[in-house]
Amino acid sequence: MVLRPSGSENFVTELVVIETSELTLYIKGSPYHERYESLRQYRQKAEGSHERMTFKCSGIRLESIDIFDVREGRLVPKNEHPPIFFENGVYELIVESKKNRKLIFDHEYQGLRKAVRPVGKNGHILSGNLTFTNEVGFSTFTIKDEYQTLLEVTMEIFPSKLDYKEDYQKLLEEVNEEIYNLAYHFLRKTFLGASPKMASDPSLTEFYRLLKGYFSQFFQAIERIVRQPHHQLITEYRYVRGDQIKKLDAFARRHIQKKVALFEEVPHGIDVNHREFLPRKGWTVKKDLSFDTLENRFVKWMICRLIDKTVDLYKKITDKKGPYEKKPDHQLLAMVSGMRMQLENQLRKPFWRDIGKLDRTIMSLVLQMKPGYREAYKIFLIISRGLALHGQLFKMSVKDVATLYEYWTYLKMGQILSKKYRSVDQDIVKVRRDGLYVDLDQSKSAKRIFKHPVTGETITLEFQAGAGKLPTVPQKPDIMLRVEKKGQPFHYSYIFDAKYRIDFAAPGTNYRDHYHSPGPLEEDINTMHRYKDALVVREGGSYVRHAFGAYILFPWNDELGYRSHQFYKSIDEVGVGGLPFLPNATTLVEKFVEQIIDKSAEEIQKEGILPQGTMDYWRSSLQEKVIVGNVNGLDNYKAHWRYRFYHIPVSQLRRGWQEAKYVALYAGKEKISSKSDVPNGITFYGRIIDFNIVKRSEIRELPSKKQETYVRFNVDGWHRLDHTIVPVGYGIRAYITTTFDMLKTAKDLPELFIKSEEELALWRMLRRLNQRVSIDLDNRSLDSAKRIKTYRIKTLIFTVKEDEHLLTISRYGQELKSFELGWLKTKPSTLFHEICDLLLDE
């Protein structure tokens, strides 16, 4: 009996009845799955669908085959029927012998063989349950007696969470296509060293896929060879009269020298002791241009081999006794015939008629170096060797939909990233001594690395990546997306877990009452909470979380309807939820992944709840102030450095100077840098220990008789910045105040002028895109400047118009776009994406 959610209609009936002269077979169960609330609802779906199941039966003296037709609601003779067998379904099988013979049930899967057993002492009846957990496709079982096979039945199991024709077949195609794309990319990079020995011939299916993908490139290479063929000069010797000898080489010269009798005395001959002689006969040399080289013979042999392969493929497809159950695809046959005819027409050209047959092995640099020959040889090797792909992925039964869905989610995520970000490395396809291997299975980890085309930030997609040593128990989510953000020493991690499970929200269930529509299971959402809490790292003696979100990917295609689901809204609220993901439903995942990558570190930290890096972010948000003071002269600079202090007149100080925690020294070019090796700009800073109000004359390290009041800052020592902050045409007259975070990250002096939240948010966003952000102030001295006029990246100019609350972007004096200034706070990732597009258009 099929298990149904509580509150739904529980309908079990006879699905198949087969009568033969030897036995009667019954299969009982529900003719629909948990997505449908009742037989009536499934019947409406079946009547409008063209989907039909395959059911084959052969045996000794078949009398009748009746199958339940959901459209009519009863058993009818075997015909074309809508699907009635589904994954995760449990179907009761009963077989009764009409001649009181002992029956035997046989199936290739051991679990099903054990599930159906004889009933009673004599074994005349077989009974048991056929359970297909997450498996789809064809399943064949046989009923035997002690001597022969009485009945063989092949039934087709359909997926319950996917559309068989649209989703399931697409899963298979996309998994296969992405693996081959990765392998092709790998071969392009490591072609000659990819496989050191000749592999066995690839299957005809693989040969067709390879030939179809590379045929146009191969044909272009052949055409180039015909236009610019490799050639050689052939030396020919002809035995002619003496007066016809025009050229002599060493061979012809030696022949004449050995036969003196050939010479006779003639007028105007060769002077020998005042007598003139010429040979009556001899060998003359003639050199002709020939295209009948070993290299051209090898290319002709390659074309002939491909013709033979296409002929063999055509015969296999049209062979009625072959493995093909359906009629040959005429479009496929036409394509194979077309490629064969193109190759044959190529051989009929006059150029190839004069090329002989290959009669020896050839090792030539021409095949590896000369244009045309190199490409043709490379493609022929790929097609003839095949990709020699091995690994768990290709050993996997395509019937296991849950495993297939898990692999597809990872490969599809990689495909989504590769569309917008530059692929750097991958270890799914690896090279070994006996070919290329696909290392993608549930017991191994895999990794793909991408680079952002504008920011250069690293994006890593990992499959089955272990979380290392954890305080409690190990965790191993399906997919981990790690995103680098400039200025941060760690990656931001996001968990995606593929779950081939759906709660269809059947009527009368708590799920329907609470969530109203299909979605991920509550227990899977709880697993995401566990992942997010359990994945921690030790930082500064204590543990902090490094996962900023955890999300279920589940097989559902109604993306629009799912937007109102609680588990979709919870993604923004707590960073945990679910997203529908199928070949025809990838929009939500694509937009979400793009949003994660576009967000700045500050935006992510504000959304998180004490994840990794939060303490550092809070410390920097306290805005520890720094006084950047101008140093008047080289003697002052040396004294400050040696005695660990800085002094400044009280009259130059402005309100708020007491809040400063650090002092940094600005070395001007005119007074210091031009007279010493001290870098022009800001290189050193120190933490303030204390400060004193003193007379200038009391500062003994720099003797002076002035009685002006000064503030003396004593520091713990001078620390070097990672880089000198250069003036770039600006300067400091007395001092400016900035934050410690800006001091550590600024490249140019004007960047220290940034004060407002909008200016800081824009500057950080632009620094992610380019390390060289130019800032124009309204005064060349930072002390006197009032505002930032523009920001510049390459040819783009950014202007903040505070009175209009706008941010405008222009190039060469022409305004390209304008945005509300509030977007820097409310829509930073959207603004970031818009700026990226403008930079990519350059």
C-alpha positions, 0 to 999 in steps of 0.5 A: 500500500502506498503511504499517503499524507494524513488527510488526503484520499487513500486510493489503492487498486489493482494496477496490472493484471496479467493472465497466461496459460501458466500463471496470473499476476497482480500488481496493486497500489496507488496510481498517483503520487503525493503531489496529487490530492486525489485520483480526480486531480491526477486524472485532470493532469493526465488528460491534458498531458501527452506523457505515456509510460512504457510497459512491456510483457513477454512470456509463454502463451499470454492471454490478457494484459490489463492496465489501470487507466487513470482517465477511465478509472478502471482496468483496460487492455494494454495500450498507451497509458499515463504513468501509474508507477512512481519513485518512492512508491510501494507496489504489492506483487502477487503471482499465482501458478495455475499448474501448482508449480513452484515459482521463482521471482528474479530481479537484477537488484538483490533487495527486490529479489529478497522482497518477493518470496514464496507463500505457503508450503508449496511455493505456488504463490509469490507475494511481496512489495516492490519499492522504488526509492528515488529510482526512475527508469525501466525495471525488469523482473522475471517469473520462472519455474524450475525449468524455464522463464514463464513471464518477463515484465518491464515497467517504467518508473516515473519521478514524482518530484520532477517532470519526466520529459522536461526536468529529468531528461534535462538533468541528465543532459546538463550533467553530461554536457557540463562534464564534457565542457570541463573535459574539453577545456582541460584538453585545450590547456594540456592537450599533448600531455593529457593521455600518454598512451592510446586509449581504446576506441571510444563508443559510437555515442561518444564518437558522434558527440565529439565529431559533431562538436569538432567537425567544423573546426576539423574541416576548416583545418583541412581547407587551410591545408589544401590552400597552404600545403606542406611540400618538398623538392624531389630530385630526378636524374635523366640519362640524356645526350651531352648537349642536353646536360644542364645541371650536375650534382655530385652524383652526376659528376662522379658518374662522368668522371668514372667513364672517360670513354664517354668523352669525345673531342668537339668544337667549343667543348671543355678545354683539356690540354688545349683540346676541347671535349664533351661527354656523349651522354650523362645524367642531368638533374631536375628538381620538381615540387611535390605535395605527396609528402608523409604529412599529407598522406597522414592527413588523407589517412585521418580523413579516411578513418573518419569516413569509416567511423561515420559509415559504421555509426550509420549502420549501427543506428539503422540496424534493426537488431541493434540496441535501439528500441525506437525507430532511427532518428531521421534528423540524426541520420541526415546529420551523420550522412552529411558529415560523411559526404563532406569528407568524401567530397573533400577526398575527390578534390584534385589535390588529394588524388595525387596523394598516396597511401600511408605505408609507415608510422610518422613522427613530424614537427609539421603535424605539431607546429604548422597551422592547419596540420596542428589543428587537424591532428589535435582534433583527430586525436581527441575524436579517436582517443575519446575523452577516456572519462572515468569516475563515480559519476559515470558509474552511477545508475541514472535511475538514482534521481536523488544522487543525480539531482545532487550532482546536477545542483553543483555542476549547475551552480558552477555553470551559472558562475562561469557565465559571469565570472572567469573560470580559473581552476577546477579539479572535477576532471583530473588527468591520470596515466590512463586518461581523464577522470571525473572525481565527483562523488559523495565520498570526495570533495571537488572545487571550482575557482572563479575570478570576478572580472572587475574586482578580481575577487576570488569565488570558490565553489566546493562540493562535499567539502569537510569543515575540518576539526569542529568542537562537536561533530564533523559537518559536510554540506553538499555545496559551499560557496566562499566569496572573497571581499577586498580588505578582509583576511577571510572568505564569506561562506554560504551553504547550499544543500541539495535535498530531493524532497518536497512537502507538497502541502497536502490538504489537512496537514499542518504544513498546508495550514502554516505555509499554504504551498509546497516547499522544503521539509521543516526538518531540512530547514532545521538541518540548515540551522544546524550547519550554520551554527556548527560551522565555526572557527577559532578566532582570538581564543574563542569560536565564531561562526563563518557561515553567513547563510544556509539554504536548501535547494529543492526540486520545484518549478513554481518560482513565482508562487514560492516567493510568498513562502515563509522559507523564502522570506526567511532568507533575508530575515535570518539567512536560512531558507530554501530555493527552488532549483530545476533546469527550467527554474534557476532564476531565483538561485541565479539572482541570489548568488549574484547578489551575494557576490556583489554585496560589500563586506560591510553590507554582509556584516550588518546582516550577520549575527556575530559571524566571523569578522564581526568584532573587527568590524565593530572595532573599526566602526567605533572610528578611532581617531588619528591626528595626522600632523605635518612635521616642520623640518628634518630635525623635528622629524628625527627628534620625533622619531628618536624620542617617540613624541609629536608636538603641535601648537594649541592655537592650531588645534580644533575641537575634538582633538582630545578623542585621538588615539593615534598620531601619524607623521606627514613628511612634506617633500619641500621640508623633509623628503627632498633633503633625506631618504624619508618617503614623501607622505605618511609612513609611520604612526604611533598609539598615544600613551598620554599628552601634556600641555607645555611651553615650547621652551620645555620641549628639551629634545628640540631646544627653543626659547618660544613660550607658546603653549603646545600639546606634546603627544607621547607614543608607544613607538612608531609603526610602519604602515603597509604602504606609504600614503602618497600626497598626489598633489595635495598636502597638509599645513598643520594637521588633519583628523581621520580614522584608524581604519582609513589610515590603514587602507588609504593609498592617496592623501585625499582619501583621508578627507572622507568623512560622511557615511555616504562618502565612505560607502562610495569609496569602499565600493569603488576600491573593491572595483579598482585599487586606484581611486582618484579623489579631487578636493576643492582645495589642494590643502586638506586642512582647508578643503570643504568637500570632495568634488569627484571620484575617478576610476579609469574614465568614469567620474563619480559626483556626489550632489548632496543638494539634489541627493544624487550620485551621477556617473559620467565619462568624457563630460557625458552623464551616463547614469544617475542614482539616488544617494540613498542607494548607497545604504538601501541598495548597495549591491544593485548600485555595485552591479550597475557600476560593474556593467559600466566598467565592463563596457569600456 
